[in-house]
Amino acid sequence: MPEVKEKLTQESIPHWDLSNVYDGLETDDFNADVRKLEGQLDELDALIEKHGIGRLEKPPADTKATADALGGFIERLNDMLMLRATLSAFVQSFVTTDSYNKVAAKRGSEFEKLGVRVSSIYVRFEAWIGSLHSVLDTLCEQSPVAKEHRLALSDIVDESKYRMDTALEDLASELLVSGGGIMHKLQGTVTSQLKRPFERDGKTEELPVTMIRNLSNSPDESVRRRAFETELEAYASIEEPVAFALNGVKGTAITLAKRRGLDDVLHGTLEVNKMDRATLDALLVAMKDSFPLFRRYFKSKATKLGKEKLAWWDITAPIGEVELTYTWSEASDYVVEQFGHFSQELADFARNAFDKNWIDAEPRDGKRGGAFCMGIRAVEESRILANFDGSFDQLTTLAHELGHAFHSHCQKGLPTLRRGSPMTLAETASIFCETIVFNAALSNAPAAAKLGILENQLIGASQVIVDIYSRFIFESEVVRRREKAELSADEFGEIMLDAQRQTYGDALDPEHMNPYMWLWKPHYYLQGYNFYNFPYAFGLLFGLGVYARYKKEGDAFIPRYKELLRSTGEGKAADLAGRFGIDIRSRDFWDESLAIVAEQVDEYCGLDEAA
């Protein structure tokens, strides 16, 4: 490992380059587009006033005039949403990589206020479309623009059913800027700036906790344990303000769900994900029934580590006598090479992302942990945040995030209202690309390295099935209790530990679990993205199922796969899956995907370090 660290130190790990978007946050080109966005918002407000866009008592008699107004408004709305997405992503590229950047923080706040205007316009458009549902087919026949957006407009009709009056939706948007939005920023800022002294290789350094977290995959148990204990001690110092943040986010979600006529907070998440409860129930039952499988993996891992049970700091520990590590150039070359075995288009896309510095990979103070991908609409590109440490896990993370970027690439040219994906289907391409790299690594590896590769894969699968289920239990209980009163930091910790006991069971040492998983996971603090947990499990198992279809059909599958990615912004999840003959309301599909994981567990349990 020291040799690899030296290579990583000597090799430059890139920061992302957005110079082809704007010159900076205070430059003429950026400011000109901000003014342009404000002008677009003014124009849309004027059209709302001119055409009476909003909730109607009954559809207008003059469908031709309405169709013309609808087509024109859609075009202008798409233009505005594209520019706003570009400006916002540019600002976020600074906010997420440097929480000390006061200019970025100020710009972010300004865009949140502009977001209130955007929301107000969209709420009126949504209410208008809901009111026009009975004549929508007629309007689409009379307007080519509306016809092109027919599926998207149908989705908007469904979304409009769960909205308050426009004045109340306006108020909610304004309050979220100073409420839920602030809570998310609070959690992100205090966790990204949290630092503690930590000793490594005889040298003590003041390290960001986000970097200390990366030590959870150290082969040295003493390092893993000290990192875990340091992390928990650091989180204890900020638990009170972050607990207030979580109370604020979930309290707001509960209030809005009631006001919007939703059954509960979870109902709202299902609507956003274009998913029904039958699908969720089938998924959750399959996940829960797979716990014995994962506990067998955890117990085998404990045995390989010479322990009776795993402690929390052992969950992501590497196993195997060959430690898989990569320099940045080795990782990028490997990903491109493996993508090429699936599709030259995918390989060329990834190589361009590496060559053009689309990826911010260096961990550093003030930069948020984890990884994500965001689209830059004006230039039809993406940017990826990662925290590269040379591990095989980070190699597969790069493949995962490049999958997201390729998903966006497949939607190139589509207007904004037809783009995107619900959280569930958003993981399809990322899991697919991750699976390409994993399968290649496993098939090409010498016997001594296979254990480590399987280990890495099963760490990921266990997190997405077992740990995600614990997060679903946690959030369900938090929402239930928060409806009655605020919760203390201690209560959040107790609920989290109980959720871990229910899911990990007897595979983990009950004395060494993690009561602070609620504190550092940013997903809990995203206003409007409640229950951002089960979509990951959906994505893993759906992605595995789609990959299995590819292996069965070969290259003939690729055009259909790309068409699926292109169409995820429109239609219900079950309908899109049905195009591939997949019934996601039946647990049979989920069981088939879990059977792939079961084969990996069987192979893992049959190996030892000497294999």
KEGUBA-500972 format. One record per residue (C-alpha): residue number from 0; residue in three letters; x, y negated, z. Coordinates in steps of 0.02 Angstrom, whole numbers, always signed. Each point is the difference from the previous one (the first is absolute). Layout:
BEGIN
R  nr rest     xx     yy     zz
R NUM  ALA      X      Y      Z
...
***
This chain:
BEGIN
R  nr rest     xx     yy     zz
R   0  MET     +0     +0     +0
R   1  PRO   +136   -131    +37
R   2  GLU    +67    +25   -177
R   3  VAL   -172    -34    -72
R   4  LYS    -22   -154   +109
R   5  GLU   +164    -65    -68
R   6  LYS    -61    +24   -178
R   7  LEU   -162    -90    +40
R   8  THR    +97   -144    +79
R   9  GLN   +112    -20   -151
R  10  GLU   -139    +14   -128
R  11  SER   -116   -149    -21
R  12  ILE   -179    +43    +44
R  13  PRO   -113   -115   -101
R  14  HIS   -121   -136    +49
R  15  TRP   -143    -28   -121
R  16  ASP    +11   -130   -136
R  17  LEU   -153   -107    -39
R  18  SER    +90   -135    -98
R  19  ASN   -104    +41   -155
R  20  VAL   -157    -46    +99
R  21  TYR    +46   -166    +86
R  22  ASP   +159    -90    +45
R  23  GLY    -49    -16   +183
R  24  LEU   -136    -42   +126
R  25  GLU    +22   -188    -17
R  26  THR    +46    -15   -183
R  27  ASP    -91    -90   -140
R  28  ASP    -58   +159    -88
R  29  PHE    -73    +73   +159
R  30  ASN    -86   -163    +50
R  31  ALA    -70    -21   -177
R  32  ASP    -84   +170    +10
R  33  VAL    -69    -40   +173
R  34  ARG    -81   -155    -76
R  35  LYS    -61   +105   -147
R  36  LEU    -80   +124   +122
R  37  GLU    -86   -142    +92
R  38  GLY    -67    -63   -167
R  39  GLN    -65   +173    -43
R  40  LEU    -90     +7   +167
R  41  ASP    -77   -171    -34
R  42  GLU    -59    +60   -170
R  43  LEU    -79   +157    +73
R  44  ASP    -87   -103   +134
R  45  ALA    -71   -112   -137
R  46  LEU    -64   +152    -96
R  47  ILE    -82    +67   +158
R  48  GLU    -91   -165    +20
R  49  LYS    -46    -13   -185
R  50  HIS    -70   +176    -19
R  51  GLY    -70    +24   +175
R  52  ILE   +116   +148    +31
R  53  GLY    -44    +87   +162
R  54  ARG   -137   +109    +72
R  55  LEU   -161    -16   -102
R  56  GLU   -178    +41    +47
R  57  LYS    -27    +78   -172
R  58  PRO   +101    +17   -162
R  59  PRO    -16   -148   -121
R  60  ALA   -114    +18   -151
R  61  ASP   +129    -67   -124
R  62  THR   +119   +147     -8
R  63  LYS   +100    -70   -147
R  64  ALA    +47   -159    +95
R  65  THR    +39   +105   +155
R  66  ALA   +107   +120   -102
R  67  ASP   +101   -145    -71
R  68  ALA    +23    -74   +174
R  69  LEU    +50   +171    +67
R  70  GLY   +130    +31   -135
R  71  GLY    +77   -172    +20
R  72  PHE     +7    +14   +189
R  73  ILE    +81   +172     -5
R  74  GLU   +137    -63   -115
R  75  ARG    +41   -148   +112
R  76  LEU    -12   +106   +157
R  77  ASN   +125   +125    -72
R  78  ASP   +121   -140    -44
R  79  MET    -11    -74   +174
R  80  LEU    +21   +168    +87
R  81  MET   +153    +41   -106
R  82  LEU    +87   -164    +43
R  83  ARG    -46    +10   +182
R  84  ALA    +67   +179    +12
R  85  THR   +164    -55    -79
R  86  LEU    +24   -149   +115
R  87  SER    -47   +100   +155
R  88  ALA   +118   +143    -43
R  89  PHE   +143   -123    -26
R  90  VAL    -31    -76   +172
R  91  GLN    -12   +173    +80
R  92  SER   +167    +48    -76
R  93  PHE    +78   -129   +118
R  94  VAL   -114    +28   +150
R  95  THR    +31   +188     +7
R  96  THR   +188     -9    -22
R  97  ASP    +36   -147   +115
R  98  SER   -120    -35   +143
R  99  TYR   +114   -145    +51
R 100  ASN    -37    -93   -162
R 101  LYS   -107   -146    +56
R 102  VAL    -35    -61   -177
R 103  ALA    -68   +171    -47
R 104  ALA   -106     +6   +157
R 105  LYS    -71   -172    -41
R 106  ARG    -35    +48   -181
R 107  GLY    -83   +160    +61
R 108  SER   -115   -101   +112
R 109  GLU    -44   -116   -144
R 110  PHE    -47   +147   -109
R 111  GLU   -109    +72   +135
R 112  LYS   -100   -162     -4
R 113  LEU    -12    +10   -189
R 114  GLY    -56   +179    +26
R 115  VAL   -153    -67    +92
R 116  ARG    -50    -92   -159
R 117  VAL    +31   +155   -104
R 118  SER   -107   +103   +117
R 119  SER   -140   -128     -5
R 120  ILE     -3     +5   -190
R 121  TYR     +6   +189     -6
R 122  VAL   -139    +20   +130
R 123  ARG   -115   -106   -109
R 124  PHE    +49    +97   -155
R 125  GLU    -30   +164    +91
R 126  ALA   -171    -58    +63
R 127  TRP    -44    -57   -177
R 128  ILE    +47   +168    -76
R 129  GLY   -101    +90   +134
R 130  SER   -151   -106    -45
R 131  LEU    +22    +39   -185
R 132  HIS    +11   +189    +20
R 133  SER   -169    +34    -81
R 134  VAL    +49    -91   -161
R 135  LEU   +185    +40     +1
R 136  ASP    -10   +120   -148
R 137  THR    -88   -133   -103
R 138  LEU   +129   -132    +49
R 139  CYS   +143   +116    -48
R 140  GLU    -77    +30   -171
R 141  GLN     -7   -188    -28
R 142  SER   +175    -40    +67
R 143  PRO   +156    +93    -63
R 144  VAL    +96    -57   +154
R 145  ALA   -133    +66   +119
R 146  LYS    -11   +162    -98
R 147  GLU   +188    +26    +19
R 148  HIS    -24    -18   +189
R 149  ARG   -157   +109    +15
R 150  LEU    +74   +128   +121
R 151  ALA    +81   -135   +106
R 152  LEU   -165    -96     +8
R 153  SER    -89   +159    +59
R 154  ASP   +126    +14   +141
R 155  ILE    -32   -182    +45
R 156  VAL   -188    +33     +7
R 157  ASP    +33   +135   +131
R 158  GLU   +118   -113    +98
R 159  SER   -130   -139     +4
R 160  LYS   -119   +108   +102
R 161  TYR   +107    -24   +155
R 162  ARG    +25   -187     +5
R 163  MET    -67   -136   +112
R 164  ASP    -75   -160    -70
R 165  THR   +130    -98    -95
R 166  ALA    +14   -134   +135
R 167  LEU    +41   +133   +130
R 168  GLU   +125    +85   -116
R 169  ASP    +83   -169    -25
R 170  LEU    +10    -24   +187
R 171  ALA    +71   +175    +23
R 172  SER   +136    -34   -129
R 173  GLU    +50   -162    +85
R 174  LEU     +4    +79   +172
R 175  LEU   +103   +148    -60
R 176  VAL   +140   -118    -48
R 177  SER    +17    -57   +181
R 178  GLY    -52   +168    +73
R 179  GLY    +38   +165    -85
R 180  GLY   +133    -74   -114
R 181  ILE    +93    -77   +146
R 182  MET     -7   +165    +95
R 183  HIS    +81    +93   -145
R 184  LYS   +136   -131    -12
R 185  LEU    +29     +6   +188
R 186  GLN    +26   +188     -3
R 187  GLY   +112     -9   -153
R 188  THR   +107   -142    +66
R 189  VAL    +31    +61   +177
R 190  THR    +39   +178    -56
R 191  SER   +116    -55   -142
R 192  GLN    +98   -117   +114
R 193  LEU    +13   +120   +146
R 194  LYS   +181    +46    +36
R 195  ARG    +94   +103   +126
R 196  PRO   +184    +45    +33
R 197  PHE    +41   +175    -61
R 198  GLU   +162    +98     +7
R 199  ARG    +57   +101   -151
R 200  ASP   +171    +73    -36
R 201  GLY    +72    -85   +154
R 202  LYS    -63   -171    -52
R 203  THR   -147    -94    +75
R 204  GLU    -99   -112   -117
R 205  GLU   -157   -106    +15
R 206  LEU   -114    +89   -123
R 207  PRO   -176    -35    -61
R 208  VAL   -120   +133    +64
R 209  THR    -48    +34   -181
R 210  MET   +179    +61    -26
R 211  ILE     +1    +97   +163
R 212  ARG   -157    +88    -60
R 213  ASN    +98    +66   -150
R 214  LEU   +111    +95   +123
R 215  SER   -146   +119    +31
R 216  ASN    +71   +107   -142
R 217  SER   +176     +9    +72
R 218  PRO    +70   +177    +12
R 219  ASP    +66    -44   +174
R 220  GLU   -135    +28   +131
R 221  SER    +83   -117   +124
R 222  VAL    -12   -140   -129
R 223  ARG   -182    +42    -40
R 224  ARG    -48     +5   +182
R 225  ARG    +87   -163    +45
R 226  ALA    -77    -83   -153
R 227  PHE   -173    +61    +51
R 228  GLU    +21    -57   +181
R 229  THR    +70   -168    -56
R 230  GLU   -145    -22   -120
R 231  LEU   -130    +36   +135
R 232  GLU    +86   -116   +124
R 233  ALA     +0   -138   -131
R 234  TYR   -184    +26    -41
R 235  ALA    -45     -9   +184
R 236  SER    +67   -179     +0
R 237  ILE   -128    -56   -130
R 238  GLU   -147   +115    +36
R 239  GLU   -114   -133    +75
R 240  PRO     -3   -125   -145
R 241  VAL    -13   +141   -128
R 242  ALA   -144    +79    +99
R 243  PHE    -91   -167    -11
R 244  ALA    +30     +3   -187
R 245  LEU    -75   +174    -18
R 246  ASN   -150    -47   +106
R 247  GLY    -28   -151   -112
R 248  VAL    +10    +97   -163
R 249  LYS   -115   +142    +54
R 250  GLY   -121   -116    +90
R 251  THR    -20   -101   -158
R 252  ALA    -24   +157   -105
R 253  ILE   -139    +62   +115
R 254  THR    -91   -167     -7
R 255  LEU    +11    -13   -189
R 256  ALA    -57   +180    -26
R 257  LYS   -157    -34   +102
R 258  ARG    -36   -165    -87
R 259  ARG    +21    +78   -172
R 260  GLY   -123   +139    +35
R 261  LEU   +129   +140     +0
R 262  ASP    -24   +153   +108
R 263  ASP   +169    -30    +81
R 264  VAL   +178    -55    -39
R 265  LEU    +40   +167    -83
R 266  HIS   -148    -22   -117
R 267  GLY    +80   -160    -63
R 268  THR   +163    +90    -37
R 269  LEU    -91   +136    -97
R 270  GLU    -87   -133   -104
R 271  VAL   +164    -88    -39
R 272  ASN    +75   +167    -50
R 273  LYS   -149    +46   -110
R 274  MET    -15   +158   +102
R 275  ASP   -145    +86    +90
R 276  ARG     -9    +86   +169
R 277  ALA    -19   +171    -79
R 278  THR   +173    -21    -77
R 279  LEU    +75    -63   +163
R 280  ASP    -79   +141   +101
R 281  ALA    +67   +132   -121
R 282  LEU   +173    -77    +10
R 283  LEU     +3    -16   +190
R 284  VAL    -61   +179    +29
R 285  ALA   +134    +67   -116
R 286  MET   +132   -106    +89
R 287  LYS    -53    +57   +173
R 288  ASP     -4   +182    -50
R 289  SER   +180    -16    -63
R 290  PHE    +69    -47   +173
R 291  PRO    +53   +180    +42
R 292  LEU   +101     +1   -162
R 293  PHE    +93   -158    +49
R 294  ARG    +24    +57   +179
R 295  ARG    +86   +155    -69
R 296  TYR   +116   -116    -96
R 297  PHE    +34   -105   +156
R 298  LYS    +39   +155   +104
R 299  SER   +116    +68   -134
R 300  LYS    +88   -167     -4
R 301  ALA    +20     +2   +189
R 302  THR    +78   +172    -11
R 303  LYS   +120    -59   -134
R 304  LEU    +50   -144   +115
R 305  GLY    +26   +123   +143
R 306  LYS   -148    -67    +98
R 307  GLU   -163    +70    +65
R 308  LYS   -103   -152    -54
R 309  LEU    +32   -157    -98
R 310  ALA    +14   -168    +86
R 311  TRP    -65   -150    -97
R 312  TRP   +177    -49    -51
R 313  ASP    +20   +172    -83
R 314  ILE   -148    -15   -119
R 315  THR   +101    -81   -140
R 316  ALA   +167    +79    +44
R 317  PRO    +93    +76   -149
R 318  ILE    +21   +188     -4
R 319  GLY   +127    +99    -98
R 320  GLU   +188    +10    -13
R 321  VAL     +3   -109   -156
R 322  GLU    -42   -180    +38
R 323  LEU    -78    -80   -154
R 324  THR    +65   -177    -19
R 325  TYR    +15   -117   -148
R 326  THR    +79   -163    -49
R 327  TRP   -118   -125    -82
R 328  SER    +63    +39   -174
R 329  GLU    -12   +187    +31
R 330  ALA   -179    -17    +61
R 331  SER    -55   -109   -146
R 332  ASP    +82   +113   -129
R 333  TYR    -78   +155    +76
R 334  VAL   -175    -72     +1
R 335  VAL    +14    -56   -181
R 336  GLU    +68   +170    -54
R 337  GLN   -141    +97    +83
R 338  PHE   -135   -117    -63
R 339  GLY    +67    +34   -175
R 340  HIS    -44   +184    +15
R 341  PHE   -182    -52    +16
R 342  SER     -6   -147   -120
R 343  GLN   +130   -107    -88
R 344  GLU   -119   -147    +20
R 345  LEU     +3    +22   +190
R 346  ALA   +190    +18     +1
R 347  ASP    +25   -157   -105
R 348  PHE   -121    -94   +111
R 349  ALA    +98    +49   +157
R 350  ARG   +168    -41    -79
R 351  ASN    -65   -173    -46
R 352  ALA    -58    -26   +180
R 353  PHE   +173    +43    +66
R 354  ASP    +95    -98   -132
R 355  LYS   -109   -156    +19
R 356  ASN     +9     +2   +191
R 357  TRP   -184    +26    +33
R 358  ILE    +46    +81   +166
R 359  ASP    +50    -83   +165
R 360  ALA    +88   +146    +83
R 361  GLU   +117    -67   +135
R 362  PRO    -60    +12   +182
R 363  ARG    +37   -163    +92
R 364  ASP    -54   -114   +141
R 365  GLY   -167    -84    -32
R 366  LYS    -52   +123   -135
R 367  ARG   -153   +106    +31
R 368  GLY    +21   +187    +19
R 369  GLY    -75   +135   -109
R 370  ALA    -30    -14   -186
R 371  PHE   -130    -68   -120
R 372  CYS    -28    -48   -181
R 373  MET    -84   -159    -62
R 374  GLY    -47    -53   -175
R 375  ILE    +58   -164    -80
R 376  ARG   -143    -27   -120
R 377  ALA    +64   -146   -104
R 378  VAL   +152   +100    -60
R 379  GLU    -83   +172     +5
R 380  GLU   +132    +66   +120
R 381  SER     +8    +68   +177
R 382  ARG   +116    -28   +148
R 383  ILE    +42   +133   +129
R 384  LEU    +54    -24   +180
R 385  ALA   +101   +142    +75
R 386  ASN   +123    +24   +143
R 387  PHE   +131   +112    -80
R 388  ASP   +116    +96   +116
R 389  GLY    +67   +133   -118
R 390  SER   -113   +139    +62
R 391  PHE   -100   +123   -104
R 392  ASP   -155    -75    +81
R 393  GLN    +44   -169    -75
R 394  LEU    +33    +81   -168
R 395  THR   -178    +69     -2
R 396  THR    -65   -167    +64
R 397  LEU    +75    -84   -153
R 398  ALA    -87   +128   -112
R 399  HIS   -162    -29    +96
R 400  GLU     +2   -189    -19
R 401  LEU    +52    +11   -182
R 402  GLY   -156   +106    -23
R 403  HIS   -104   -146    +62
R 404  ALA    +91   -114   -121
R 405  PHE    -33   +121   -144
R 406  HIS   -184     +3    +49
R 407  SER     -3   -189    -24
R 408  HIS    +94    +20   -163
R 409  CYS   -136   +116    -64
R 410  GLN   -127   -140    +30
R 411  LYS   +102   -124   -100
R 412  GLY   -111   -115   -104
R 413  LEU   -159    +30    +99
R 414  PRO    -89   -154    +69
R 415  THR    +12    -20   +188
R 416  LEU   -178    +53    +38
R 417  ARG    +34   +168    -82
R 418  ARG   +167    +31    +86
R 419  GLY    +54    +73   +164
R 420  SER    -52   +154    +95
R 421  PRO    -88    +47   +161
R 422  MET   +124    +50   +136
R 423  THR    -39   +184    -27
R 424  LEU    +43     +8   -185
R 425  ALA   +141   -127    +22
R 426  GLU   +112   +141    +62
R 427  THR    -26   +113   -152
R 428  ALA   +149    -58   -103
R 429  SER   +114    -24   +150
R 430  ILE    -28   +178    +65
R 431  PHE    +17    +66   -178
R 432  CYS   +170    -85    -23
R 433  GLU    +58    +52   +172
R 434  THR    -46   +181    -41
R 435  ILE   +101     -7   -162
R 436  VAL   +157    -46    +97
R 437  PHE    -32   +123   +141
R 438  ASN    -31   +148   -115
R 439  ALA   +155    -42   -102
R 440  ALA   +107    -15   +155
R 441  LEU    -64   +166    +68
R 442  SER    +20    +97   -162
R 443  ASN   +175    -66    -37
R 444  ALA    +69     +9   +176
R 445  PRO   +120   +133    +61
R 446  ALA    -72   +117   +131
R 447  ALA    +87    -95   +140
R 448  ALA    -89   -161    -47
R 449  LYS   -176    +69    -25
R 450  LEU    -39     -2   +185
R 451  GLY    +37   -186    +10
R 452  ILE   -106    -39   -152
R 453  LEU   -148   +101    +64
R 454  GLU    +23    -85   +168
R 455  ASN    -13   -171    -78
R 456  GLN   -157    +47    -96
R 457  LEU    -85    +76   +151
R 458  ILE    +43   -150   +108
R 459  GLY    -95   -105   -125
R 460  ALA   -146   +121    -16
R 461  SER    -17    +19   +188
R 462  GLN     -1   -189    +21
R 463  VAL   -133    -21   -132
R 464  ILE   -112   +141    +64
R 465  VAL    +32    +19   +187
R 466  ASP    +58   -174    +49
R 467  ILE   -126    -85   -114
R 468  TYR   -139   +100    +82
R 469  SER    +63    -60   +170
R 470  ARG    -10   -178    -65
R 471  PHE   -178    +30    -60
R 472  ILE    -47    +65   +173
R 473  PHE    +88   -148    +80
R 474  GLU    -86   -132   -106
R 475  SER   -170    +83    +19
R 476  GLU    +15     -4   +189
R 477  VAL    +68   -177     +1
R 478  VAL   -147    -62   -104
R 479  ARG   -122    +93   +112
R 480  ARG    +71    -76   +160
R 481  ARG    +34   -172    -73
R 482  GLU   -185    -20    -34
R 483  LYS    -25     -9   +188
R 484  ALA   +155    -92    +60
R 485  GLU   +181    -47    -37
R 486  LEU   +129   +135    +28
R 487  SER   +163    -18    +94
R 488  ALA   +169    +52    -69
R 489  ASP     -3   +146   +122
R 490  GLU   -168    +57    -69
R 491  PHE    +65     -6   -178
R 492  GLY   +146   +107    +56
R 493  GLU   -112   +126    +88
R 494  ILE   -114    +16   -152
R 495  MET   +151    +26   -112
R 496  LEU    +73   +135   +111
R 497  ASP   -167    +90     +7
R 498  ALA    -12     -6   -190
R 499  GLN   +175    +74    -14
R 500  ARG    -45   +140   +121
R 501  GLN   -155    +42   -103
R 502  THR    +98    +12   -162
R 503  TYR   +178    +57    +40
R 504  GLY    -62   +115   +138
R 505  ASP   +124   +113    +86
R 506  ALA   +132    -25   -136
R 507  LEU    +67   -157    +86
R 508  ASP    +72    -29   +173
R 509  PRO   -144    -89    +91
R 510  GLU   +127   -101   +100
R 511  HIS    +76    -79   -153
R 512  MET   -133    -69   -117
R 513  ASN    -19   -176    -67
R 514  PRO   -125   -115    +86
R 515  TYR    +50   -148   -110
R 516  MET    -45    +65   -172
R 517  TRP   -143   -126     +3
R 518  LEU   +117   -147    +25
R 519  TRP   +120    +11   -146
R 520  LYS   -113    +71   -137
R 521  PRO    -53   -154   -102
R 522  HIS   -151    +94    -72
R 523  TYR   -103    -28   +158
R 524  TYR    +19   -189    -16
R 525  LEU    -54    -24   -181
R 526  GLN   -166    -90     +6
R 527  GLY   -115    +80   -128
R 528  TYR   +101   +162     -5
R 529  ASN    -69    +91   +150
R 530  PHE    +31   +187     +9
R 531  TYR   +150    -18   -114
R 532  ASN    +48   +178    +46
R 533  PHE   -102   +138    -83
R 534  PRO    +32    -75   -173
R 535  TYR   +179    +61    +18
R 536  ALA    -58   +179    +30
R 537  PHE   -122    -16   -145
R 538  GLY   +142    -66   -108
R 539  LEU   +122   +140    +47
R 540  LEU   -123   +141    -31
R 541  PHE    -78    -79   -154
R 542  GLY   +172    -36    -71
R 543  LEU    +55   +180    +31
R 544  GLY   -158    +62    -84
R 545  VAL    +28   -111   -152
R 546  TYR   +183    +57     -9
R 547  ALA    -60   +180     +3
R 548  ARG   -110    -39   -151
R 549  TYR   +152    -70    -89
R 550  LYS   +102   +157    +35
R 551  LYS   -141   +105    -69
R 552  GLU    -32   -104   -157
R 553  GLY   +174    -68    -39
R 554  ASP    +32   -152   -109
R 555  ALA   -178     -1    -66
R 556  PHE    -52    -60   +173
R 557  ILE   +105   -160     -5
R 558  PRO   -119   -110   -103
R 559  ARG   -146    +48   +112
R 560  TYR   +105    -36   +154
R 561  LYS    +43   -174    -65
R 562  GLU   -182    -31    -41
R 563  LEU    -49    +48   +177
R 564  LEU   +125   -126    +69
R 565  ARG    -63   -133   -118
R 566  SER   -181    +25    +52
R 567  THR    +14     +5   +191
R 568  GLY    -62   -179    +16
R 569  GLU   -172    +49    -62
R 570  GLY   -125   +131    +56
R 571  LYS    -22   +111   +151
R 572  ALA   +139   +115    +60
R 573  ALA   -108   +156    -21
R 574  ASP    -46    -49   -178
R 575  LEU   +181    -32    -49
R 576  ALA    +55   +166    +76
R 577  GLY   -143    +86    -90
R 578  ARG    +81    -43   -167
R 579  PHE   +132   +129    +47
R 580  GLY   -126   +127    +61
R 581  ILE    +43    -40   +181
R 582  ASP   -138     -1   +131
R 583  ILE    +69   -103   +143
R 584  ARG   -160    +23   +100
R 585  SER    +42   +184    +17
R 586  ARG   +136    +51   +121
R 587  ASP    +56   +134   -125
R 588  PHE   +103   -130    -94
R 589  TRP    +83    -62   +159
R 590  ASP    +35   +179    +54
R 591  GLU    +82    +35   -168
R 592  SER   +116   -148    +23
R 593  LEU    +39    +50   +179
R 594  ALA    +43   +174    -65
R 595  ILE   +147    -81    -91
R 596  VAL    +61    -68   +167
R 597  ALA    -29   +171    +80
R 598  GLU   +119    +79   -126
R 599  GLN   +132   -127    +49
R 600  VAL    -27    +39   +184
R 601  ASP    +17   +186    -34
R 602  GLU   +163    -27    -93
R 603  TYR    +64   -117   +136
R 604  CYS    -39   +121   +141
R 605  GLY    +89   +137    -94
R 606  LEU   +161    -98    -11
R 607  ASP   +130    -33   +131
R 608  GLU   +148   -118     -4
R 609  ALA   +114   +135    -66
R 610  ALA   -109    +29   -153
***
